[in-house]
Each structure stands twice: as C-alpha cells, then as structure tokens.
C-alpha cells in the first residue's frame, strides 16, 4: 500500500496532475478491541485536509493502520473498501465511491447467469445481505461505517466510468425483488433432542457452544424437538460436534450452498415468497429462513444444484 500509493502520487505529478499524499498511519487507528477509532481519524485527518484546502485530489493507503499500542497493523477485514467507508464517516463526506471492475451490484451472479443487470438502488440492509451471502463486489462490513453516519455509497465501474452503478442509501424501494446471491462452503448441523420439548434455555446452551469456538451461525430453523443451523467456518467442527452430542443426536451435512433472495419481503401482498419457492420447486431444499428480516429469503441446497437454482430463480423472478 505504501509503495503503490507513492508510485501513483509520483506518476500523477509527472503528468501534471496535482495531488496530496496522506500517510494513513498518521490518522487510521484501531482501539483496544481492534475496532476502528473513527473519532481519532476525524481528529487527526481534518487538520491535514485543512492544510491543503486548495487541493481536490488526495491519496492515502487502504487496509493499514496503527493499533492501540501504536504499532503498524491492519483493519483485518474489508480492505480498502472498508477504509474508504471509515474515512467517509470520519469527515462526513457527501458520498463514498467504490470503483471496481463491474458496473455496480447485479441482480444475479454474472459469472453463472446470462443477462444480469446492475441494480440502480439498494438500501444498506439489502446491500449487507447480498455482500454477506455471496456478492463479491463488496465486503459485508465495508458499508457499516457509512451506514452509521448516513453517508451514501456508490459502486462504480473503472472500465465504464459513465455507467450509473449502484447507489446504496437508507432508502428502500418497496414492492421489488432486487437480487439473488449464493454462498458456498456451507455445513448444516441438526441437533435432535426430546429435551427441547416445552423447555427453555436449550437454544442458549446450543449457542454457547458456538460462542466458545468463535464460530458464527448463518441460518437457523427450529421445531419442538430439533434445531438445524448452518456454519461456514469448520475449523473447530469436531469439537463443536462433540459438545453438541451431549444434547442429543447430531447430524452433519457438508457441501451445501445458501441461496439468498433480497428484496421487499415485508408484506405477503406481493406474493414474492411463493414465487421464490415456485422457482425452486424442482430442487431439494434442506432449510428455509424467512421472516428474520424484511429483506431476504434464504434457502439451503446442495451445492451441486446451485447453478441450476440461480438460473431458475432468475427466470422466475426477473424474466
């Protein structure tokens, strides 16, 4: 980062473009919990910008920072996109722009489905759902600082700079399905136990197992005698299973994918949920998560059906 930004600054100077190179290590810092310290960035970046009021172009590094001990460190997630969102929040920018090699988020995976189209507008919650469940253009946590400080984020295409891209704001368009995404490498775990029946505290004890091994849960469904959930981090799977077997019978299924449909699912009057299921009527569904938010329906399927599922849903929802 330090080398590339220095070279870029020198190149711009050689072609007569004025720019200011700002060392990120002077104002990017994480706190004792390794979380970005936005007030620190505001305090130390604002004077640097004031010193160069006449300049319009500033260059700095992404991803790198100092930790609470003053040592050179990194943000651990999100890369330069995350840095851009943090800087936008710190200076209350009018807009954060993230330039990639595709003209915004598409309504499906263009590597798999033909005829996908860019999405003109997304809410922050919709963008976060898509990013988490497989839209590679954006890291799931990249937009959180901008969302917190109400800074619009625009995704643009370096190869087609005149394309409108995707604008991410707090506003959500009603009555529309926005996009389909898929996340691979999912493991499903099912715990069956008669001790769940009319009991309280059972789910808490199950969740505590995953907390001990710092393993996030993606999806969860329950019945009176069983709970099914999914994870994508399997480094401690054997230890987790060993503890879960103390609660009941445990079944583990690998090689699954989560297909996520994002849009306005806040009201059944649209009938979107039924259209999603109709689009997958010929594909075995392992789990369904619906109602956790107003923005998505998530379905767990075997990974071998993912391509077929994405194409079938696209035809049912967008064609």
C-alpha positions as CSV (number, residue, x, y, z in Angstrom):
1,X,0.0,0.0,0.0
2,X,2.7,2.5,0.9
3,X,4.7,1.7,-2.2
4,X,1.8,1.7,-4.7
5,X,0.4,5.0,-3.4
6,X,3.8,6.7,-3.5
7,X,4.3,5.5,-7.1
8,X,0.8,6.7,-8.1
9,X,1.4,10.1,-6.5
10,X,4.7,10.4,-8.4
11,X,3.0,9.3,-11.7
12,X,0.3,11.9,-11.3
13,X,2.9,14.6,-10.7
14,X,4.8,13.5,-13.8
15,X,1.7,14.1,-16.0
16,X,0.9,17.4,-14.4
17,X,-1.9,16.3,-12.0
18,X,-1.7,17.9,-8.6
19,X,-2.4,15.5,-5.6
20,X,-1.6,15.3,-1.9
21,X,-0.3,12.0,-0.4
22,X,-1.6,11.5,3.1
23,X,0.0,8.7,5.2
24,X,-2.8,6.6,6.6
25,X,-0.6,5.6,9.6
26,X,-1.0,9.2,10.8
27,X,-4.8,9.0,11.2
28,X,-6.0,5.4,10.9
29,X,-6.1,3.6,14.2
30,X,-7.9,0.8,16.0
31,X,-8.8,0.7,19.7
32,X,-8.2,-1.9,22.4
33,X,-10.8,-4.1,20.9
34,X,-9.3,-3.9,17.4
35,X,-12.2,-1.8,16.2
36,X,-11.6,1.3,14.1
37,X,-11.3,4.5,16.1
38,X,-13.4,6.9,14.0
39,X,-13.2,9.9,16.4
40,X,-9.3,9.6,16.3
41,X,-9.4,9.6,12.5
42,X,-11.6,12.7,12.5
43,X,-9.4,14.5,14.9
44,X,-6.1,13.8,13.0
45,X,-7.3,13.8,9.4
46,X,-9.3,17.0,9.5
47,X,-6.3,19.2,10.1
48,X,-4.4,17.6,7.3
49,X,-7.2,18.3,4.9
50,X,-7.4,21.9,6.2
51,X,-3.7,22.3,5.4
52,X,-4.4,21.6,1.7
53,X,-7.7,23.4,1.2
54,X,-6.9,24.3,-2.4
55,X,-6.4,20.6,-3.4
56,X,-9.1,18.4,-4.8
57,X,-7.2,15.1,-5.1
58,X,-6.0,13.2,-2.0
59,X,-4.3,9.8,-2.0
60,X,-3.9,7.5,1.0
61,X,-3.4,3.8,1.8
62,X,-6.2,1.3,2.4
63,X,-6.3,-1.5,5.0
64,X,-3.3,-0.4,7.0
65,X,-3.5,1.4,10.4
66,X,-1.9,1.6,13.8
67,X,-3.2,-0.4,16.7
68,X,-3.8,0.8,20.3
69,X,-0.1,0.3,21.1
70,X,1.0,2.5,18.1
71,X,2.3,-0.5,16.1
72,X,1.7,-0.9,12.4
73,X,-1.3,-3.2,11.9
74,X,-4.3,-3.7,9.6
75,X,-8.1,-3.5,9.8
76,X,-8.4,-7.2,9.5
77,X,-11.4,-7.1,7.2
78,X,-12.9,-5.3,4.2
79,X,-9.6,-4.0,2.7
80,X,-9.5,-0.6,1.0
81,X,-13.4,-0.5,0.7
82,X,-13.6,-0.6,4.4
83,X,-11.0,2.2,4.7
84,X,-13.0,4.4,2.3
85,X,-16.2,3.9,4.3
86,X,-14.4,4.8,7.5
87,X,-12.8,7.9,6.0
88,X,-16.2,9.0,4.6
89,X,-17.7,8.6,8.0
90,X,-14.9,10.4,9.7
91,X,-15.1,13.5,7.6
92,X,-18.9,13.3,7.0
93,X,-18.4,13.0,3.2
94,X,-21.2,13.7,0.8
95,X,-20.7,10.3,-0.8
96,X,-18.3,7.3,-0.7
97,X,-17.4,5.9,-4.1
98,X,-16.0,2.4,-4.5
99,X,-14.6,1.7,-8.0
100,X,-14.4,-1.9,-9.2
101,X,-14.4,-3.9,-12.5
102,X,-18.2,-4.2,-12.7
103,X,-20.9,-1.6,-13.0
104,X,-22.4,-2.0,-9.6
105,X,-24.2,-4.9,-7.9
106,X,-26.1,-7.1,-10.3
107,X,-29.4,-8.8,-9.8
108,X,-27.6,-12.2,-10.0
109,X,-24.1,-13.7,-10.4
110,X,-23.0,-12.6,-14.0
111,X,-20.4,-15.4,-13.9
112,X,-23.2,-18.0,-13.8
113,X,-26.3,-16.4,-15.2
114,X,-26.6,-14.6,-18.6
115,X,-28.4,-11.3,-19.0
116,X,-27.9,-10.0,-15.4
117,X,-28.5,-6.3,-14.9
118,X,-27.0,-3.7,-12.5
119,X,-29.2,-2.6,-9.6
120,X,-29.8,1.1,-9.6
121,X,-30.5,1.5,-5.9
122,X,-30.2,-0.6,-2.7
123,X,-30.7,0.1,1.0
124,X,-27.8,-0.5,3.3
125,X,-29.5,-3.6,4.8
126,X,-30.1,-5.1,1.3
127,X,-26.5,-4.4,0.3
128,X,-25.2,-6.0,3.5
129,X,-27.4,-9.1,2.9
130,X,-26.1,-9.5,-0.6
131,X,-22.5,-8.9,0.4
132,X,-22.7,-11.5,3.2
133,X,-24.4,-14.1,1.0
134,X,-22.0,-14.0,-1.9
135,X,-22.0,-10.7,-3.8
136,X,-18.2,-10.4,-4.3
137,X,-18.2,-6.8,-5.3
138,X,-18.5,-5.6,-1.7
139,X,-17.2,-6.9,1.7
140,X,-20.2,-7.4,4.1
141,X,-18.7,-5.0,6.7
142,X,-17.4,-2.3,4.3
143,X,-20.6,-0.2,4.4
144,X,-21.3,-0.3,8.1
145,X,-19.4,3.0,9.0
146,X,-21.1,4.8,6.1
147,X,-24.5,3.4,7.2
148,X,-24.0,4.5,10.8
149,X,-23.1,8.0,9.7
150,X,-25.7,8.1,6.9
151,X,-23.2,8.6,4.1
152,X,-24.4,7.3,0.7
153,X,-22.2,4.7,-1.0
154,X,-21.9,4.4,-4.8
155,X,-20.4,1.4,-6.6
156,X,-18.9,2.3,-9.9
157,X,-17.1,0.6,-12.8
158,X,-13.5,1.7,-13.6
159,X,-13.9,0.2,-17.1
160,X,-17.1,2.2,-17.8
161,X,-16.8,5.4,-15.7
162,X,-20.0,6.8,-17.2
163,X,-22.2,3.9,-16.1
164,X,-24.6,4.8,-13.3
165,X,-23.6,2.0,-11.0
166,X,-25.4,1.2,-7.8
167,X,-26.3,3.8,-5.1
168,X,-26.6,2.5,-1.5
169,X,-28.6,4.6,0.9
170,X,-31.0,4.2,3.8
171,X,-34.0,4.2,1.5
172,X,-35.5,1.0,0.2
173,X,-37.7,0.6,-2.8
174,X,-41.0,-1.1,-1.9
175,X,-42.6,-3.9,-3.9
176,X,-39.4,-5.1,-5.7
177,X,-37.1,-8.1,-5.6
178,X,-33.6,-6.8,-6.0
179,X,-31.1,-9.6,-6.4
180,X,-30.1,-13.2,-5.9
181,X,-26.8,-14.3,-4.4
182,X,-25.3,-17.6,-3.2
183,X,-22.7,-18.5,-0.6
184,X,-20.8,-21.8,-0.9
185,X,-18.9,-24.0,1.6
186,X,-21.9,-24.3,4.0
187,X,-22.2,-27.1,6.6
188,X,-25.6,-27.9,8.1
189,X,-25.9,-29.3,11.6
190,X,-29.1,-30.8,13.0
191,X,-29.5,-31.5,16.8
192,X,-32.5,-33.6,17.7
193,X,-33.4,-33.9,21.4
194,X,-36.7,-34.7,23.3
195,X,-35.3,-32.3,26.0
196,X,-36.3,-29.4,23.7
197,X,-40.0,-30.1,24.1
198,X,-41.6,-27.4,26.2
199,X,-38.2,-26.5,27.6
200,X,-36.5,-23.1,27.9
201,X,-32.7,-22.5,27.8
202,X,-32.0,-25.2,25.3
203,X,-31.1,-22.9,22.4
204,X,-29.0,-20.7,24.7
205,X,-26.9,-23.7,25.6
206,X,-26.5,-24.7,22.0
207,X,-25.5,-21.1,21.0
208,X,-22.9,-21.1,23.8
209,X,-21.1,-24.0,22.2
210,X,-20.6,-22.0,19.0
211,X,-19.7,-18.9,21.0
212,X,-16.9,-20.8,22.8
213,X,-15.4,-21.8,19.5
214,X,-16.0,-18.3,17.9
215,X,-18.0,-19.9,15.1
216,X,-20.7,-17.7,13.6
217,X,-24.1,-19.2,12.6
218,X,-25.6,-18.3,9.2
219,X,-29.1,-19.8,9.3
220,X,-31.3,-21.4,11.9
221,X,-34.6,-23.2,12.0
222,X,-36.3,-24.9,14.9
223,X,-39.1,-27.4,15.7
224,X,-40.3,-28.7,19.1
225,X,-37.7,-31.5,19.1
226,X,-34.9,-30.3,16.8
227,X,-32.8,-27.4,15.7
228,X,-31.0,-27.0,12.4
229,X,-28.3,-24.4,11.7
230,X,-25.6,-23.7,9.3
231,X,-21.9,-22.5,9.6
232,X,-19.2,-21.8,7.1
233,X,-16.2,-21.9,9.4
234,X,-15.4,-25.6,10.2
235,X,-12.0,-25.3,11.9
236,X,-13.5,-26.4,15.2
237,X,-16.3,-28.6,13.8
238,X,-15.2,-31.8,15.5
239,X,-15.0,-30.1,18.9
240,X,-18.4,-28.5,18.4
241,X,-20.0,-31.8,17.4
242,X,-18.5,-33.5,20.4
243,X,-20.1,-30.9,22.7
244,X,-23.4,-30.9,20.9
245,X,-23.7,-34.7,21.2
246,X,-24.3,-34.0,24.9
247,X,-27.7,-32.5,24.0
248,X,-29.0,-35.2,21.6
249,X,-28.5,-36.8,18.2
250,X,-26.3,-34.7,15.9
251,X,-26.3,-35.0,12.1
252,X,-23.8,-33.1,9.9
253,X,-24.3,-32.4,6.1
254,X,-21.5,-30.8,4.1
255,X,-21.2,-29.4,0.5
256,X,-24.2,-27.1,0.7
257,X,-24.9,-23.6,-0.5
258,X,-27.1,-20.8,0.8
259,X,-29.2,-19.1,-1.9
260,X,-30.4,-15.7,-0.8
261,X,-33.1,-13.6,-2.5
262,X,-33.1,-10.0,-1.4
263,X,-35.9,-7.5,-1.8
264,X,-39.1,-6.3,-0.2
265,X,-40.4,-9.3,1.7
266,X,-42.1,-7.1,4.3
267,X,-45.6,-7.9,3.1
268,X,-47.2,-11.0,1.7
269,X,-49.4,-9.0,-0.6
270,X,-46.6,-9.1,-3.2
271,X,-46.5,-12.9,-3.2
272,X,-42.7,-12.8,-3.6
273,X,-42.0,-15.7,-1.2
274,X,-44.3,-18.1,-3.1
275,X,-42.6,-17.1,-6.4
276,X,-39.2,-17.9,-4.9
277,X,-40.5,-21.4,-3.9
278,X,-42.0,-21.9,-7.3
279,X,-38.7,-21.1,-8.9
280,X,-37.1,-23.9,-6.9
281,X,-39.9,-26.5,-7.0
282,X,-37.7,-29.0,-8.8
283,X,-34.7,-28.6,-6.4
284,X,-34.5,-30.3,-3.0
285,X,-34.4,-27.6,-0.2
286,X,-32.7,-28.5,3.0
287,X,-33.6,-25.4,5.1
288,X,-35.6,-22.2,4.6
289,X,-35.1,-19.0,6.6
290,X,-37.9,-16.4,6.2
291,X,-39.1,-13.7,8.5
292,X,-35.8,-12.9,10.2
293,X,-35.8,-9.6,8.3
294,X,-38.0,-7.8,5.8
295,X,-35.2,-8.1,3.2
296,X,-34.5,-11.7,2.4
297,X,-35.5,-15.3,2.0
298,X,-32.6,-17.7,2.4
299,X,-32.6,-21.3,1.3
300,X,-30.1,-24.1,1.9
301,X,-29.5,-26.5,-1.0
302,X,-26.8,-29.0,-2.1
303,X,-24.0,-27.1,-3.9
304,X,-24.4,-29.3,-6.9
305,X,-27.8,-27.6,-7.5
306,X,-26.5,-24.0,-7.1
307,X,-26.1,-23.1,-10.8
308,X,-29.5,-24.6,-11.7
309,X,-31.1,-22.7,-8.7
310,X,-29.6,-19.3,-9.7
311,X,-30.7,-19.6,-13.3
312,X,-34.2,-20.9,-12.4
313,X,-34.8,-18.2,-9.9
314,X,-33.6,-15.6,-12.4
315,X,-36.1,-16.8,-15.0
316,X,-38.9,-16.9,-12.4
317,X,-38.2,-13.5,-10.8
318,X,-36.7,-11.3,-13.4
319,X,-37.7,-12.5,-16.9
